[in-house]
């Protein structure tokens, strides 16, 4: 056990008011790629960057292209929770973890057993008709071709927050409250590059801020403990 892991274990053991703030790096160990990590195959297949395709403007202007990318890159039906998801659910059951705040849209925290999960960017598992409001599961997108439509004829939209769209105010308010009241805040698997979500960490008032990430975040945080490594591999040691 490294000195950093020992310190993390000491922090976790001594608290029953932990809040976890996670990004894409939490799910990469489940085989879900971070779409910002653009590889050669992506460059060959898609002519526009992910941030452009996943924008509200692109969704409205080129819905066929949007859904082609969405099905290919954002739907991961075979993904299973990894050690990070399972450990967080374990902490919640033990009364130590108060909430998971996630930028991910894969629903794996809930599959692992976590109950208080604030999904800042929505979920691919929920979809709704823009005309009548009827809700659909992920199958409505995954098993359709082109632009998915409701039985009423309206377009079915994934319940995810696209670029240019605002976050849900109730979810944002709850996230701020949990972070502001937390004894321990763990930031993991995120580069803190996407706002306003990344700005939430500024509401933390405690002195046990832990950052776990594969790459250093530089001066973006005032972390009390920094661990460079995979999230699941790190948490499973605690």
C-alpha positions as CSV (number, residue, x, y, z in Angstrom):
1,X,0.0,0.0,0.0
2,X,1.5,3.3,-1.1
3,X,1.6,6.3,1.2
4,X,-1.1,8.1,-0.9
5,X,-3.5,5.1,-0.6
6,X,-2.8,4.9,3.2
7,X,-3.8,8.5,3.5
8,X,-6.9,8.0,1.5
9,X,-7.9,5.0,3.6
10,X,-7.4,7.1,6.7
11,X,-9.6,9.9,5.3
12,X,-12.4,7.5,4.3
13,X,-12.3,5.5,7.6
14,X,-12.7,8.8,9.5
15,X,-15.7,10.2,7.7
16,X,-19.4,9.5,7.3
17,X,-20.1,12.5,5.1
18,X,-18.3,11.8,1.8
19,X,-19.4,13.2,-1.6
20,X,-18.0,11.8,-4.8
21,X,-17.8,13.9,-8.0
22,X,-16.9,11.7,-11.0
23,X,-16.3,12.1,-14.7
24,X,-15.6,9.9,-17.7
25,X,-12.5,8.3,-16.1
26,X,-14.8,6.5,-13.7
27,X,-16.4,4.4,-16.5
28,X,-13.4,3.8,-18.8
29,X,-12.5,0.7,-16.7
30,X,-15.9,-0.6,-17.8
31,X,-14.9,-0.3,-21.4
32,X,-16.7,3.0,-22.0
33,X,-14.4,5.3,-24.0
34,X,-13.9,8.9,-23.2
35,X,-15.2,10.5,-26.4
36,X,-12.7,13.3,-26.1
37,X,-9.9,10.8,-26.6
38,X,-10.2,10.9,-30.4
39,X,-8.5,7.9,-31.9
40,X,-7.6,7.0,-35.5
41,X,-10.8,5.1,-36.2
42,X,-12.8,8.1,-35.0
43,X,-10.9,10.4,-37.4
44,X,-11.6,8.1,-40.3
45,X,-15.3,7.7,-39.6
46,X,-16.5,11.2,-38.4
47,X,-15.9,14.5,-40.1
48,X,-16.9,16.6,-37.1
49,X,-15.5,16.7,-33.6
50,X,-17.6,15.2,-30.8
51,X,-18.3,18.5,-29.1
52,X,-19.8,19.7,-32.4
53,X,-21.9,16.6,-33.0
54,X,-23.2,16.6,-29.4
55,X,-24.5,20.1,-29.5
56,X,-28.1,21.3,-29.6
57,X,-27.5,23.1,-32.9
58,X,-26.1,20.0,-34.6
59,X,-28.9,17.9,-33.1
60,X,-31.5,20.2,-34.7
61,X,-29.7,20.7,-38.0
62,X,-28.4,17.2,-38.7
63,X,-30.5,14.8,-36.6
64,X,-29.5,11.7,-38.8
65,X,-25.8,12.4,-38.3
66,X,-26.4,13.0,-34.6
67,X,-28.1,9.7,-34.0
68,X,-25.6,7.8,-36.0
69,X,-22.8,9.1,-33.8
70,X,-24.9,8.7,-30.6
71,X,-25.6,5.1,-31.3
72,X,-22.0,4.3,-32.3
73,X,-20.2,6.1,-29.5
74,X,-22.6,6.8,-26.5
75,X,-24.6,3.6,-26.2
76,X,-22.7,0.8,-24.4
77,X,-25.3,-1.8,-23.6
78,X,-22.8,-4.5,-22.6
79,X,-20.9,-2.3,-20.1
80,X,-20.9,-3.5,-16.5
81,X,-20.0,-1.6,-13.3
82,X,-16.4,-1.7,-12.3
83,X,-14.6,-1.6,-9.0
84,X,-15.1,2.1,-8.6
85,X,-18.9,1.9,-9.0
86,X,-19.1,-1.1,-6.6
87,X,-16.9,0.5,-3.9
88,X,-19.1,3.7,-4.0
89,X,-22.2,1.7,-3.6
90,X,-20.6,-0.2,-0.7
91,X,-19.7,3.1,1.0
92,X,-23.3,4.4,0.6
93,X,-24.7,1.2,2.2
94,X,-22.3,1.6,5.1
95,X,-23.6,5.2,5.7
96,X,-20.3,6.8,4.7
97,X,-21.1,8.2,1.2
98,X,-24.0,10.8,1.0
99,X,-24.1,11.2,-2.8
100,X,-22.5,10.5,-6.1
101,X,-22.4,13.4,-8.5
102,X,-21.6,12.3,-12.0
103,X,-21.0,13.8,-15.4
104,X,-21.5,10.3,-17.0
105,X,-24.7,9.3,-18.7
106,X,-24.3,5.5,-18.6
107,X,-26.3,4.7,-15.5
108,X,-23.6,2.3,-14.1
109,X,-23.7,3.8,-10.6
110,X,-27.3,2.8,-10.2
111,X,-26.7,-0.7,-11.7
112,X,-23.9,-1.1,-9.0
113,X,-26.5,-0.2,-6.3
114,X,-26.0,3.4,-5.6
115,X,-29.2,5.2,-4.7
116,X,-28.4,8.9,-4.4
117,X,-26.9,9.6,-7.8
118,X,-27.1,13.1,-9.3
119,X,-26.7,12.9,-13.1
120,X,-25.6,16.3,-14.2
121,X,-25.7,15.5,-17.9
122,X,-28.7,13.1,-17.8
123,X,-28.8,9.5,-18.9
124,X,-28.8,7.4,-22.1
125,X,-31.3,5.1,-20.4
126,X,-34.0,7.7,-20.5
127,X,-35.5,9.2,-23.6
128,X,-38.7,11.2,-24.3
129,X,-40.9,12.3,-27.2
130,X,-40.5,16.0,-27.9
131,X,-44.1,16.2,-28.9
132,X,-46.2,14.3,-26.4
133,X,-43.6,13.7,-23.6
134,X,-43.9,9.9,-23.5
135,X,-40.8,8.3,-22.0
136,X,-38.8,5.4,-23.6
137,X,-36.0,3.2,-22.6
138,X,-32.7,2.9,-24.3
139,X,-34.0,0.3,-26.7
140,X,-36.1,3.0,-28.5
141,X,-32.8,4.5,-29.7
142,X,-30.6,1.4,-29.9
143,X,-33.1,-0.7,-32.0
144,X,-34.2,2.1,-34.3
145,X,-32.6,3.4,-37.5
146,X,-32.3,7.0,-38.6
147,X,-34.2,9.5,-36.4
148,X,-36.3,7.6,-33.8
149,X,-39.9,8.6,-33.6
150,X,-42.7,8.1,-31.1
151,X,-46.0,6.4,-31.8
152,X,-47.5,9.9,-32.0
153,X,-45.0,10.8,-34.8
154,X,-42.8,13.1,-32.6
155,X,-39.1,12.8,-32.4
156,X,-37.6,10.9,-29.5
157,X,-34.8,12.8,-27.8
158,X,-32.2,11.3,-25.4
159,X,-32.6,12.7,-21.9
160,X,-29.0,13.9,-22.0
161,X,-27.7,17.5,-21.7
162,X,-26.1,18.5,-25.0
163,X,-23.6,21.3,-25.5
164,X,-25.5,24.7,-25.6
165,X,-28.2,23.2,-23.2
166,X,-28.5,24.1,-19.6
167,X,-28.2,21.7,-16.7
168,X,-31.3,20.7,-14.7
169,X,-31.6,23.4,-12.0
170,X,-32.9,21.0,-9.3
171,X,-30.0,18.6,-9.9
172,X,-27.5,21.4,-9.8
173,X,-29.0,22.8,-6.6
174,X,-28.8,19.4,-4.9
175,X,-25.2,19.0,-6.1
176,X,-24.2,22.3,-4.6
177,X,-25.8,21.5,-1.3
178,X,-24.1,18.1,-1.0
179,X,-20.7,19.5,-1.9
180,X,-21.0,22.5,0.4
181,X,-21.9,20.3,3.4
182,X,-19.4,17.5,2.7
183,X,-16.6,16.6,5.1
184,X,-14.7,14.8,2.3
185,X,-15.0,15.5,-1.4
186,X,-13.5,13.1,-3.9
187,X,-13.0,14.3,-7.5
188,X,-12.2,11.4,-9.8
189,X,-11.8,10.6,-13.4
190,X,-12.4,14.1,-14.7
191,X,-10.2,16.9,-16.1
192,X,-12.6,19.5,-14.8
193,X,-12.8,21.0,-18.3
194,X,-16.6,21.1,-18.7
195,X,-18.5,24.0,-17.1
196,X,-20.7,24.7,-15.3
197,X,-20.3,21.2,-13.7
198,X,-16.6,21.7,-13.1
199,X,-17.3,24.9,-11.1
200,X,-19.2,22.9,-8.5
201,X,-16.0,22.0,-6.7
202,X,-15.6,25.6,-5.7
203,X,-18.5,25.2,-3.3
204,X,-16.5,22.8,-1.1
205,X,-15.5,24.3,2.2
206,X,-13.8,21.4,3.8
207,X,-10.1,20.4,4.1
208,X,-10.2,16.9,2.8
209,X,-10.3,17.3,-1.0
210,X,-9.1,14.2,-2.8
211,X,-8.3,14.1,-6.5
212,X,-7.9,10.7,-8.3
213,X,-7.1,11.0,-12.0
214,X,-4.8,9.3,-14.6
215,X,-3.3,12.6,-15.5
216,X,-2.5,15.5,-13.2
217,X,-5.0,18.4,-13.1
218,X,-2.3,21.0,-12.5
219,X,-3.5,24.0,-10.5
220,X,-7.2,23.5,-11.2
221,X,-7.9,22.3,-7.6
222,X,-6.6,23.0,-4.1
223,X,-6.4,19.3,-3.4
224,X,-5.2,18.0,-0.1
225,X,-4.4,14.6,-1.6
226,X,-3.7,13.8,-5.2
227,X,-3.5,10.2,-6.5
228,X,-2.4,9.6,-10.1
229,X,-4.0,6.4,-11.3
230,X,-7.2,4.7,-12.5
231,X,-10.2,5.3,-10.2
232,X,-11.3,1.6,-9.8
233,X,-7.7,0.4,-9.2
234,X,-7.3,3.0,-6.6
235,X,-10.6,2.6,-4.7
236,X,-10.4,-1.2,-4.6
237,X,-7.4,-0.8,-2.3
238,X,-9.3,1.2,0.3
